[in-house]
């Protein structure tokens, strides 16, 4: 016989024996049978009133047995009051209708109308099992660790896992809220009982950050568990995702800024969510990059630099050196301080054809520009060689000689002196051209009278004011086109090898052959110096002439004796030799008439007389 039938038989038997007295004539009754194990402490005739209460004369309970049941089973009383669970739905029935007792110690007080807990219609409990919940074993949910309702502390069973009560219907009472309350308490608004992921009820398009483009393909945790957002970790050290609020004002909230803050503002000005590499040309300002576009670069299409398929260099091309993009047109011959330099040392973005290399920069090179060299066009020295030659191949596509010879002036300029003043020449100079010329100009020469003192003919006296071309007649010829070697054929030769050393080589003697019989052959320097021709500073009449000047003669002007007279060519000619030395040759011998004031000089009547004295005599004769 089943426990249920034994319990039912016990109830019938109890009714039949109700006429017999128990403890007292009014209330005591005979027990219909032993109680189930959970009620074993209440077994015995004296404990009946603890469950059944007092009865009237007809054996009926005055207050009903349910009151006594609920007084003991307070968890059931709470559920009925809260109108929750199966007991609230079955309030029309009394407790004994579902839980009869007195069926013996092994009697099961819980009877499953469906036959077993697994077949229980969970809708009667107020929680419909669907999806994964319908497949879960009862014990997986009905266990003490999940009993979190207010009824749980009221459960009298020592083994809480054996109780079916105390559960809540919200998801978080059984499942961990991985959102940690950030998305509210109604899990069912996004999830269902089929599976937790994906959340069919969640639509990101209705959130504050609708997903577009490539964002639609990104896994949730890639954003919501990103290291920069994680604030907590689980017991295993795994990051707990952050769901709301999550920064999304700008792309840098999730993405690392590849521009390192150089482009403040919204990334969407240049980029979109379809493809990060897809750039909006209208919204992109290259001036905000580390390489603003200037000059020729401003007109170049983006893909020429950034699209490798069109000869570009990729998304992030190098730009530190011009040669990162451009081929070295000088094939490594462009050097400064013996080191190959970048194109920017001599060129700018305005164009490659013209050099931007300044005179100030040239001053730091091995050949600083000075004087006239400052104004010389670059191509005059840095010439372009003809294409096809061996030299052109070594100079690159530009074919420009960037390191011309510069050790000596003659490396660039022709030598009008035909090597005469080279260190190994006939008149060697220590500094070659620089000994006489400066960088300011080739003409005039810096060679002066001081320098001329080292020559075989030092300049002194009146010669100091003599123009160079007066002696060096080659200077009177027209100069060539330029001093460059290319125009050397047009240059006038300036050998400056003047063999004239004696005075007569340049000056015509006014004395003719008057002094040819002298020991010095009439050398000019015997009587004259180079300060001036007149007076003859070296001539001493007492020493150098046959007639000493004494007495009144010492004060007599030279012209009184040496009278100019026309020469053979009609020009005045002064006779110095021969000159008469006897008194009567110059002075009169007669006595003048009384009252007549006359000079002692003879009249100009003889070949030995001087014209000056003759005139003087005539003047005196007329007085």
C-alpha positions in Angstrom: 0.0 0.0 0.0 1.4 3.4 -0.9 2.1 6.1 1.7 -0.7 8.2 0.3 -3.3 5.4 0.7 -2.0 4.6 4.2 -2.4 8.3 5.1 -5.9 8.4 3.7 -6.9 5.2 5.6 -5.5 6.8 8.8 -7.8 9.8 8.3 -10.9 7.5 7.9 -9.9 5.6 10.9 -9.5 8.8 12.9 -13.0 9.8 12.0 -14.4 6.5 13.1 -12.7 6.7 16.5 -13.7 10.3 17.1 -16.4 9.1 19.6 -13.9 7.7 22.0 -12.4 9.9 24.7 -8.6 10.7 24.8 -6.9 12.9 27.4 -10.1 14.6 28.3 -13.7 14.1 27.7 -13.9 17.2 25.5 -10.7 17.4 23.4 -8.7 14.2 23.6 -8.9 11.8 20.6 -7.3 8.6 19.6 -4.4 9.1 17.0 -5.2 7.5 13.7 -1.5 6.6 13.1 2.1 7.6 13.5 3.1 11.0 11.9 5.6 11.4 9.1 9.2 11.8 10.1 9.2 15.6 9.8 6.4 15.8 12.4 7.7 13.0 14.6 8.2 15.4 17.5 4.5 16.1 17.5 3.5 12.4 17.7 1.4 11.3 20.7 -2.1 11.9 21.9 -1.3 14.8 24.1 0.3 16.8 21.2 -2.7 16.6 18.9 -3.9 20.1 19.8 -0.7 21.6 18.5 -1.9 20.9 14.9 -5.6 20.3 15.2 -6.6 22.8 17.8 -9.7 22.5 19.9 -12.9 21.0 18.5 -16.5 21.5 19.1 -18.9 18.8 20.3 -19.1 17.4 16.8 -15.3 16.9 16.5 -14.8 20.0 14.3 -11.8 22.4 14.8 -12.9 25.7 16.1 -10.1 27.7 14.2 -9.2 25.3 11.4 -6.0 23.3 11.1 -4.4 25.7 8.4 -3.9 28.3 11.0 -1.9 25.9 13.1 0.1 24.8 10.0 1.0 28.3 9.0 1.9 29.2 12.5 4.6 26.6 12.3 5.5 26.8 8.6 6.0 30.6 8.5 7.7 30.5 5.1 4.5 29.2 3.6 2.5 31.9 5.4 4.9 34.6 4.0 4.4 33.3 0.4 0.6 33.2 0.8 0.7 36.7 2.2 3.0 37.9 -0.6 0.9 35.9 -3.1 3.8 34.2 -4.5 4.5 30.6 -5.6 2.2 27.6 -5.7 0.9 28.0 -2.2 -0.5 31.4 -3.0 -2.3 30.0 -6.0 -3.7 27.1 -4.0 -5.1 29.2 -1.2 -8.6 27.8 -1.8 -7.4 24.4 -0.6 -6.5 23.6 3.0 -3.0 22.3 3.8 -4.2 18.7 4.6 -5.6 18.4 1.1 -2.2 18.3 -0.3 -0.1 17.3 2.7 -2.0 14.5 4.7 -0.2 13.0 7.6 -0.5 10.1 10.0 0.7 7.8 7.3 3.7 6.6 9.2 7.3 7.7 9.5 8.2 7.1 5.9 5.2 9.0 4.6 6.1 11.7 2.2 4.2 14.9 3.0 4.8 16.4 -0.4 2.7 14.9 -3.1 3.4 15.7 -6.8 0.2 15.6 -8.7 2.2 15.1 -12.0 4.0 12.2 -10.4 7.5 13.7 -9.9 9.3 17.0 -9.4 10.6 16.8 -13.0 7.1 16.7 -14.3 5.8 19.6 -12.2 4.1 22.3 -14.2 6.3 25.2 -13.2 3.7 27.7 -14.3 1.9 26.9 -11.0 4.9 28.4 -9.2 4.6 31.6 -11.2 7.8 31.1 -13.2 7.5 29.4 -16.6 10.5 27.3 -17.5 11.7 28.0 -21.1 14.8 27.4 -23.2 17.8 26.3 -21.2 15.7 26.5 -18.0 13.4 23.8 -19.2 16.4 21.5 -19.6 18.0 22.2 -16.3 17.7 19.6 -13.4 15.5 20.9 -10.5 18.4 20.6 -8.1 20.5 23.0 -10.1 18.2 25.9 -9.1 16.5 24.6 -5.9 19.5 24.7 -3.5 20.3 26.6 -0.4 22.8 28.9 -2.1 20.2 30.4 -4.3 17.5 30.8 -1.7 17.5 34.6 -1.5 13.8 35.6 -1.0 12.5 36.8 2.4 11.0 33.3 2.8 14.4 31.7 2.9 15.3 32.6 6.5 11.9 31.1 7.6 12.6 27.7 6.2 12.7 25.2 9.0 14.5 22.4 7.2 18.0 21.9 8.3 19.0 20.7 4.8 18.2 23.8 2.9 18.9 22.0 -0.4 15.9 19.8 0.2 13.5 22.8 0.2 11.7 23.9 -2.9 11.1 27.4 -1.4 13.1 30.6 -1.1 13.9 31.3 -4.7 13.4 34.6 -6.5 12.3 35.0 -10.1 14.7 37.7 -11.2 17.8 36.6 -13.2 20.3 38.1 -10.9 19.1 36.0 -7.9 20.6 32.9 -9.6 22.9 34.3 -12.3 25.8 36.7 -11.8 25.0 40.1 -13.2 28.0 40.5 -15.5 26.8 44.1 -16.1 27.0 44.8 -12.4 23.8 46.8 -12.5 25.1 49.2 -15.2 22.3 48.1 -17.6 19.5 47.9 -15.1 17.8 44.9 -13.4 15.6 43.6 -16.2 17.8 41.1 -17.9 14.9 40.0 -20.0 14.8 43.3 -21.8 17.9 42.1 -23.8 18.3 38.4 -23.1 16.0 35.4 -23.2 16.2 31.9 -21.7 17.7 30.3 -24.8 21.2 31.5 -24.3 22.9 34.5 -22.8 24.8 35.5 -25.9 23.8 37.1 -28.2 21.3 39.4 -26.5 18.4 39.3 -29.1 16.5 42.1 -27.3 19.5 44.5 -27.5 19.8 46.9 -30.5 23.0 49.0 -30.4 21.4 51.3 -33.0 19.0 52.5 -30.2 21.9 53.2 -27.9 23.8 56.5 -27.6 26.5 55.0 -29.9 24.9 53.3 -33.0 27.4 50.9 -34.7 28.3 51.6 -38.3 30.8 50.5 -40.8 33.6 48.3 -39.4 32.2 48.7 -35.9 29.4 46.3 -36.7 32.0 43.5 -37.0 33.7 44.1 -33.7 33.1 41.7 -30.8 31.4 43.3 -27.8 34.3 42.6 -25.4 36.8 44.2 -27.7 35.3 47.5 -26.6 33.6 46.8 -23.3 36.6 44.9 -21.9 39.3 47.1 -23.4 42.1 47.7 -20.9 41.5 51.4 -20.7 38.0 50.9 -19.5 38.4 47.9 -17.1 38.0 48.9 -13.4 37.6 45.5 -11.8 38.7 41.9 -12.2 37.3 38.5 -11.1 38.9 36.0 -8.8 40.9 34.6 -11.6 42.2 38.0 -12.5 40.1 38.3 -15.7 38.8 41.7 -16.5 35.2 42.5 -15.8 33.6 44.4 -18.7 32.3 47.9 -18.4 29.0 48.4 -20.1 27.6 51.8 -19.2 28.6 54.5 -19.3 31.4 53.9 -21.8 33.2 56.9 -23.3 32.5 57.4 -27.0 32.6 61.1 -27.7 35.6 60.6 -30.0 37.5 57.8 -31.6 40.5 58.2 -29.2 38.2 56.9 -26.4 38.8 53.4 -27.8 41.5 53.8 -30.4 45.1 54.8 -29.9 45.8 58.2 -31.5 48.3 57.4 -34.2 48.9 61.1 -34.6 50.0 61.5 -31.0 47.7 64.5 -30.4 48.9 66.5 -33.4 45.4 66.7 -34.8 43.1 67.7 -31.9 39.4 67.5 -32.7 37.0 64.9 -34.1 38.6 62.1 -36.0 35.5 62.1 -38.2 36.8 65.2 -40.0 39.2 63.0 -41.9 38.2 59.4 -41.2 35.0 57.3 -41.2 34.0 54.0 -39.8 34.0 52.1 -43.1 37.8 52.1 -43.3 40.3 53.9 -41.3 42.6 54.4 -44.3 39.8 56.0 -46.3 40.6 59.7 -45.9 38.3 62.6 -46.6 40.4 64.9 -48.8 38.1 67.8 -48.2 38.3 67.5 -44.5 41.9 66.7 -44.1 44.3 69.6 -43.4 47.9 68.5 -44.2 49.2 71.6 -42.4 48.4 69.9 -39.1 50.7 67.0 -39.9 54.4 66.9 -39.2 54.9 67.6 -42.9 52.9 70.6 -44.1 52.7 70.7 -47.9 54.5 73.7 -49.5 55.8 74.7 -52.8 55.7 72.0 -55.5 54.4 69.5 -52.9 51.1 71.4 -52.5 49.9 70.4 -56.0 50.7 66.7 -55.8 47.8 64.2 -55.6 47.6 62.3 -52.2 48.0 58.9 -53.9 51.4 59.9 -55.4 52.9 59.7 -52.0 50.5 57.5 -50.0 49.3 54.9 -52.5 52.0 52.2 -53.2 50.0 51.0 -56.2 50.6 54.4 -57.9 54.3 54.7 -57.0 53.7 56.1 -53.5 55.3 55.0 -50.3 52.4 53.9 -48.1 50.2 55.4 -45.4 53.0 56.8 -43.4 55.9 57.6 -45.8 59.2 58.8 -44.4 59.9 62.4 -44.9 62.9 63.3 -42.7 65.1 63.4 -45.9 64.3 64.4 -49.4 66.0 61.2 -50.5 63.2 59.3 -48.7 61.1 60.1 -51.7 63.4 61.5 -54.3 66.4 59.9 -56.0 69.7 61.7 -55.4 70.3 63.7 -58.6 73.9 64.2 -57.7 74.8 60.5 -57.0 76.3 61.2 -53.6 78.6 64.0 -54.8 76.7 66.7 -52.8 78.8 66.9 -49.7 79.5 69.4 -46.9 82.5 68.9 -44.6 83.2 65.7 -46.6 79.8 64.3 -45.6 76.9 63.6 -48.0 74.1 66.0 -47.2 70.4 65.9 -48.0 68.9 67.9 -50.9 67.4 70.4 -48.4 70.9 71.8 -47.8 70.9 73.4 -51.2 67.3 73.2 -52.4 63.8 74.0 -51.2 60.3 72.8 -52.1 59.8 75.7 -54.6 61.8 73.8 -57.2 64.9 71.7 -57.7 66.3 73.7 -60.6 67.4 76.7 -58.5 69.6 76.3 -55.5 68.7 77.9 -52.2 72.3 77.6 -50.9 73.3 81.0 -49.6 76.5 82.9 -49.4 76.3 82.5 -45.6 76.1 78.7 -46.0 79.0 78.8 -48.5 81.1 80.5 -45.8 81.0 77.3 -43.9 82.3 75.3 -46.8 85.9 74.6 -47.7 85.7 77.6 -50.1 84.0 80.7 -48.5 82.8 83.3 -51.0 84.5 86.7 -50.8 84.6 89.9 -52.8 83.4 89.6 -56.4 82.8 85.8 -55.9 79.7 86.7 -53.8 77.9 88.0 -56.9 79.0 85.2 -59.2 76.2 82.9 -60.5 76.5 79.4 -59.1 76.6 77.8 -62.6 79.7 79.9 -63.5 81.7 77.6 -61.1 79.5 74.6 -60.8 79.2 73.9 -64.4 77.0 71.2 -66.0 79.0 68.6 -68.0 77.8 67.2 -71.3 75.6 64.1 -71.2 77.1 60.8 -72.1 80.5 61.4 -70.8 82.2 59.3 -68.1 82.2 62.3 -65.8 78.5 62.9 -66.3 77.7 59.3 -65.2 79.5 59.9 -61.9 77.7 63.2 -61.3 74.2 61.8 -61.4 71.3 63.0 -63.5 72.0 66.6 -62.6 75.5 66.4 -64.2 76.6 69.3 -62.1 80.2 69.6 -60.8 79.5 70.4 -57.1 83.2 70.1 -56.1 85.2 72.0 -58.7 88.9 72.5 -58.3 89.5 75.5 -56.1 93.0 75.2 -54.8 94.4 78.0 -56.9 93.0 81.0 -58.8 94.3 79.5 -62.0 91.9 76.5 -61.5 89.1 78.8 -62.6 90.8 81.9 -64.1 93.3 82.3 -66.9 96.7 83.7 -66.1 97.4 86.8 -68.2 101.0 86.8 -66.8 101.7 83.5 -68.6 103.0 81.8 -65.5 105.7 84.5 -64.8 104.5 85.0 -61.2 103.8 81.4 -60.3 105.9 79.9 -57.5 108.1 78.3 -60.1 107.9 81.2 -62.6 110.6 83.7 -63.6 109.3 86.1 -61.0 107.9 83.8 -58.3 105.3 85.0 -55.9 104.7 83.3 -52.6 100.9 83.7 -52.8 100.6 83.7 -56.6 97.7 85.8 -57.7 96.7 86.8 -54.2 100.0 88.6 -53.9 98.8 91.4 -56.3 95.1 90.9 -56.5 92.2 90.6 -54.1 88.8 89.1 -54.2 87.2 92.5 -54.6 88.3 92.8 -58.2 91.0 91.8 -60.6 91.5 95.5 -61.5 93.0 97.6 -60.2 95.8 95.5 -58.8 96.7 95.7 -55.2 100.3 95.9 -56.2 101.6 99.3 -54.9 104.8 101.2 -54.6 105.7 99.3 -51.4 105.5 96.0 -53.3 107.3 97.6 -56.2 110.3 98.1 -53.9 111.0 94.4 -54.3 111.4 94.8 -58.0 114.6 95.6 -59.9 113.2 99.1 -60.3 111.8 100.5 -57.0 109.5 103.4 -57.3 110.7 106.6 -55.6 110.2 110.3 -55.9 108.3 111.4 -59.0 107.9 107.8 -60.1 105.5 107.2 -57.3 102.8 109.3 -59.0 103.5 107.8 -62.4 100.5 105.6 -63.7 101.4 101.9 -64.2 100.5 102.0 -67.9 103.1 104.8 -68.4 105.8 102.1 -68.1 103.8 98.9 -68.7 102.3 99.7 -72.0 100.5 96.3 -72.2 97.9 97.8 -69.8 96.8 100.2 -72.5 95.4 97.4 -74.6 91.7 96.5 -74.1 91.0 93.8 -71.6 89.4 90.4 -72.5 85.9 89.2 -72.0 86.6 87.9 -68.5 89.3 86.4 -66.5 87.8 82.9 -66.6 89.7 80.1 -68.3 87.0 79.8 -70.8 87.8 83.3 -72.1 91.6 83.0 -71.6 92.2 83.4 -75.4 90.7 86.9 -75.3 92.8 88.1 -72.4 95.6 90.7 -73.0 99.0 89.3 -72.1 100.4 91.1 -69.1 104.0 89.9 -68.8 105.3 93.0 -67.1 108.9 92.2 -68.1 110.0 95.8 -68.9 113.7 95.7 -69.7 114.1 99.5 -69.4 116.1 100.5 -66.4 118.1 103.7 -67.4 116.4 107.1 -67.4 117.0 107.6 -71.1 115.0 104.4 -71.8 111.9 106.4 -70.8 112.9 110.0 -70.8 114.5 112.0 -73.6 117.6 113.9 -72.5 117.2 117.7 -72.9 121.0 118.0 -72.9 121.7 116.1 -76.1 125.3 115.0 -76.3 126.7 117.8 -74.2 127.8 115.4 -71.4 128.7 112.3 -73.5 132.4 112.9 -73.0 132.1 112.7 -69.2 133.3 109.7 -67.3 129.7 108.7 -66.5 128.7 109.1 -70.1 126.3 111.8 -69.1 124.2 109.5 -66.9 121.2 111.5 -65.6 121.4 110.2 -62.1 124.8 111.9 -61.8 123.1 115.2 -61.5 119.4 114.5 -61.0 117.4 112.4 -58.5 113.9 110.8 -59.0 112.1 113.4 -56.9 112.1 116.0 -59.8 114.2 116.8 -62.8 114.6 120.4 -61.7 116.6 121.4 -59.8 119.5 119.0 -60.4 119.9 118.1 -56.8 123.1 116.0 -57.3 125.0 118.6 -59.4 127.7 120.5 -57.6 129.1 123.4 -59.7 132.3 123.6 -57.8 132.9 119.8 -58.0 131.4 118.8 -61.3 132.2 121.8 -63.5 135.4 123.5 -64.6 134.2 126.9 -63.3 133.7 127.3 -59.7 131.1 129.6 -58.5 132.6 132.1 -56.2 131.7 135.6 -54.9 128.9 137.1 -56.9 128.8 134.2 -59.2 127.5 132.0 -56.4 124.3 134.0 -56.4 124.0 134.3 -60.1 121.0 132.4 -61.6 121.9 129.4 -63.8 120.0 130.9 -66.7 122.2 134.0 -66.6 125.0 131.9 -67.9 123.2 129.0 -69.4 120.9 130.7 -71.8 118.1 128.6 -73.6 118.2 128.9 -77.4 116.4 127.1 -80.2 117.8 123.8 -81.0 117.9 122.0 -84.3 114.3 120.8 -83.9 113.2 124.3 -83.0 112.6 123.5 -79.4 114.5 125.4 -76.6 117.8 123.9 -75.9 120.0 124.9 -72.9 123.7 124.9 -73.5 125.7 123.8 -70.5 128.8 122.7 -72.3 130.9 124.3 -73.6 130.5 127.5 -71.7 133.3 130.3 -71.7 135.1 130.7 -68.5 137.0 134.0 -69.1 135.5 137.2 -67.7 135.5 139.1 -70.9 133.4 136.4 -72.4 130.6 137.5 -70.3 131.5 141.0 -69.0 132.3 144.2 -70.9 135.8 145.6 -70.8 135.2 149.3 -71.6 134.1 152.1 -69.2 130.7 153.5 -69.7 130.1 157.2 -70.4 129.5 159.5 -67.5 125.9 159.3 -66.3 125.3 155.9 -67.9 124.4 153.0 -65.6 125.4 149.8 -67.2 126.0 146.2 -66.3 129.4 144.7 -66.5 128.1 142.0 -68.8 129.0 142.1 -72.4 126.3 142.6 -75.0 125.0 139.6 -76.7 127.3 139.7 -79.6 129.4 136.5 -79.6 128.8 132.8 -79.8 129.7 132.3 -76.2 127.4 134.8 -74.8 124.0 133.8 -73.2 120.7 135.2 -74.4 119.6 136.1 -70.9 122.6 138.1 -70.1 122.5 139.8 -73.5 119.0 140.9 -72.8 120.0 142.2 -69.4 122.8 144.1 -71.0 120.5 145.7 -73.5 118.2 146.8 -70.7 121.0 148.4 -68.8 122.3 150.1 -72.0 119.0 151.8 -72.5 119.0 153.4 -69.0 
